Amino acid sequence: MKRTVAFVLLSALAVLPAVALAKSDPMVGGQAMYPSKDIVDNAVNSADHTTLVAAVKAAGLVDTLKGKGPFTVFAPTNAAFSALPAGTVDGLLKPENKAGLTKVLTYHVVPGKLDAAALQKAIKAGNGTATLKTASGGMLWAMMNGDRNIVLRDEKGAVASISTYDVYQSNGVIHVIDRVVLPN
């Protein structure tokens, strides 16, 4: 009997770290993202989003994205920015192109807090496609790619996959995407 109780206790102790990890803050770019922090305060810590953070600063959108929100941000990785044609990012970061940069960045923001469950519900309600109006005034279309993966189609017809879902922030939610989505 003592061995059985000891085995059960040891088994429970072995499982506790896994349960604790399952409930921990999500990791993005090698850093924990805290739901008590806003979008900007979390994004600056992600090694995978340094280009996005630099662009947000250059566009003067820091105060907006630190605001009350709520916002849904589709956050392209550094690799997504690197996949753009040569010179695109450098060109957008120039002060004279601030309006264009702002349009591209706000095209990645949808007012409201749309987590994966809300996106899936909207896709189902839209018979397979959810139309999302972005903060720039443009449209994105969310669709299912398989049973669980949500993809976004931009106004140019390009498709981005969400690689990390539901990174909750104090003022919204971030979904990491593998492509920069572009408005017309």
C-alpha positions as CSV (number, residue, x, y, z in Angstrom):
1,M,0.0,0.0,0.0
2,K,2.8,2.4,0.9
3,R,4.5,1.7,-2.4
4,T,1.3,2.4,-4.3
5,V,0.8,5.8,-2.5
6,A,4.4,6.7,-3.0
7,F,4.1,5.8,-6.8
8,V,0.9,7.9,-7.1
9,L,2.6,10.9,-5.4
10,L,5.7,10.7,-7.4
11,S,3.7,10.4,-10.6
12,A,1.7,13.5,-9.7
13,L,4.9,15.4,-8.9
14,A,6.3,14.4,-12.3
15,V,3.2,15.8,-14.1
16,L,3.1,19.1,-12.2
17,P,5.9,20.8,-14.2
18,A,4.2,19.9,-17.5
19,V,0.9,21.3,-16.2
20,A,2.7,24.5,-15.1
21,L,4.3,24.9,-18.6
22,A,1.0,24.4,-20.3
23,K,-0.4,27.3,-18.4
24,S,2.6,29.5,-18.8
25,D,2.8,32.6,-20.9
26,P,3.3,31.9,-24.6
27,M,6.7,32.3,-26.1
28,V,7.2,34.5,-29.2
29,G,10.7,35.2,-30.5
30,G,12.3,33.4,-27.6
31,Q,10.5,35.5,-25.0
32,A,7.5,35.1,-22.8
33,M,4.5,37.3,-23.8
34,Y,2.6,38.6,-20.8
35,P,-1.2,39.2,-20.9
36,S,-0.7,42.0,-18.4
37,K,1.5,44.0,-20.9
38,D,0.3,45.9,-24.0
39,I,1.0,45.0,-27.6
40,V,4.1,47.2,-27.9
41,D,5.6,46.3,-24.5
42,N,5.5,42.6,-25.5
43,A,6.5,43.0,-29.1
44,V,9.8,44.8,-28.3
45,N,11.0,41.7,-26.5
46,S,10.4,39.3,-29.4
47,A,13.6,38.6,-31.4
48,D,11.4,37.6,-34.3
49,H,9.7,41.0,-34.6
50,T,12.5,43.5,-34.5
51,T,11.7,44.7,-38.0
52,L,8.0,45.2,-37.1
53,V,8.9,47.1,-34.0
54,A,11.3,49.4,-35.9
55,A,8.5,50.0,-38.5
56,V,5.9,50.8,-35.8
57,K,8.3,53.3,-34.3
58,A,9.1,54.9,-37.7
59,A,5.4,55.2,-38.5
60,G,4.7,56.9,-35.1
61,L,2.2,54.1,-34.1
62,V,3.7,53.3,-30.7
63,D,1.2,55.4,-28.7
64,T,-1.7,54.0,-30.8
65,L,-0.7,50.4,-30.1
66,K,-0.1,51.1,-26.5
67,G,-3.7,52.6,-26.3
68,K,-6.8,51.0,-24.8
69,G,-7.8,49.1,-27.9
70,P,-8.8,46.3,-28.1
71,F,-6.7,45.5,-31.2
72,T,-6.1,42.3,-33.1
73,V,-2.7,42.4,-34.6
74,F,-1.5,40.1,-37.3
75,A,2.3,40.4,-36.7
76,P,4.7,39.4,-39.5
77,T,8.0,38.0,-38.5
78,N,11.4,39.3,-39.5
79,A,11.5,36.5,-42.1
80,A,8.2,37.7,-43.5
81,F,9.7,41.2,-44.0
82,S,12.9,39.7,-45.5
83,A,10.7,37.9,-48.1
84,L,9.6,41.3,-49.6
85,P,11.4,42.5,-52.7
86,A,14.9,43.9,-52.0
87,G,14.7,47.5,-50.8
88,T,11.1,47.5,-49.9
89,V,11.5,47.6,-46.1
90,D,14.3,50.2,-46.3
91,G,12.2,52.3,-48.6
92,L,9.2,52.2,-46.3
93,L,11.3,53.2,-43.3
94,K,12.3,56.4,-45.0
95,P,10.7,59.5,-43.4
96,E,9.2,60.6,-46.7
97,N,7.3,57.2,-47.0
98,K,5.7,57.4,-43.5
99,A,2.2,57.5,-45.0
100,G,2.8,54.4,-47.0
101,L,4.4,52.6,-44.0
102,T,1.5,53.6,-41.8
103,K,-1.0,52.2,-44.4
104,V,0.9,48.9,-44.5
105,L,1.2,48.5,-40.7
106,T,-2.4,49.5,-39.9
107,Y,-3.5,47.0,-42.6
108,H,-2.2,44.4,-40.1
109,V,-4.5,45.7,-37.3
110,V,-8.2,44.9,-37.0
111,P,-10.2,46.8,-34.3
112,G,-11.5,44.4,-31.6
113,K,-10.2,41.3,-29.9
114,L,-10.5,38.4,-32.3
115,D,-8.8,35.3,-30.9
116,A,-8.7,32.0,-32.9
117,A,-12.1,30.9,-31.7
118,A,-13.7,34.2,-32.7
119,L,-12.0,34.0,-36.1
120,Q,-13.2,30.4,-36.6
121,K,-16.7,31.4,-35.7
122,A,-16.7,34.3,-38.1
123,I,-15.3,32.0,-40.9
124,K,-18.1,29.5,-40.2
125,A,-20.8,32.3,-40.2
126,G,-19.4,33.6,-43.5
127,N,-19.7,30.2,-45.1
128,G,-15.9,29.6,-45.2
129,T,-14.6,33.2,-45.3
130,A,-14.6,36.0,-42.8
131,T,-14.2,39.5,-44.1
132,L,-12.1,41.7,-41.7
133,K,-12.0,45.5,-42.0
134,T,-8.6,46.7,-41.0
135,A,-7.6,49.9,-39.2
136,S,-6.3,51.2,-42.5
137,G,-9.8,50.8,-44.0
138,G,-8.8,47.9,-46.2
139,M,-10.1,44.3,-46.1
140,L,-8.5,41.0,-45.2
141,W,-10.2,37.6,-45.6
142,A,-9.7,34.8,-43.1
143,M,-10.3,31.2,-44.2
144,M,-9.6,27.8,-42.8
145,N,-6.8,25.7,-44.4
146,G,-7.6,22.3,-42.9
147,D,-9.3,21.7,-39.6
148,R,-7.2,24.0,-37.5
149,N,-5.1,26.4,-39.5
150,I,-6.4,29.9,-40.3
151,V,-4.9,31.8,-43.3
152,L,-5.4,35.4,-44.4
153,R,-5.7,36.6,-47.9
154,D,-4.8,40.2,-48.6
155,E,-6.2,42.6,-51.2
156,K,-3.4,41.6,-53.6
157,G,-4.4,37.9,-53.4
158,A,-1.3,36.8,-51.3
159,V,-2.0,34.3,-48.5
160,A,-0.4,34.4,-45.0
161,S,-0.6,31.5,-42.5
162,I,-0.9,32.1,-38.8
163,S,1.9,30.3,-37.1
164,T,1.2,31.4,-33.5
165,Y,-2.3,32.0,-32.3
166,D,-3.9,33.9,-29.3
167,V,-1.0,35.8,-27.8
168,Y,-3.2,37.8,-25.4
169,Q,-2.2,41.3,-24.5
170,S,-3.8,43.8,-22.0
171,N,-5.1,45.7,-25.0
172,G,-5.9,42.9,-27.5
173,V,-4.4,39.8,-29.1
174,I,-1.6,39.1,-31.5
175,H,-1.4,36.3,-34.1
176,V,2.0,35.8,-35.6
177,I,2.0,35.5,-39.4
178,D,4.5,34.2,-41.9
179,R,4.0,36.9,-44.6
180,V,3.5,40.7,-44.8
181,V,0.0,41.3,-46.0
182,L,-0.4,44.2,-48.4
183,P,-3.3,46.5,-49.2
184,N,-4.1,47.7,-52.7
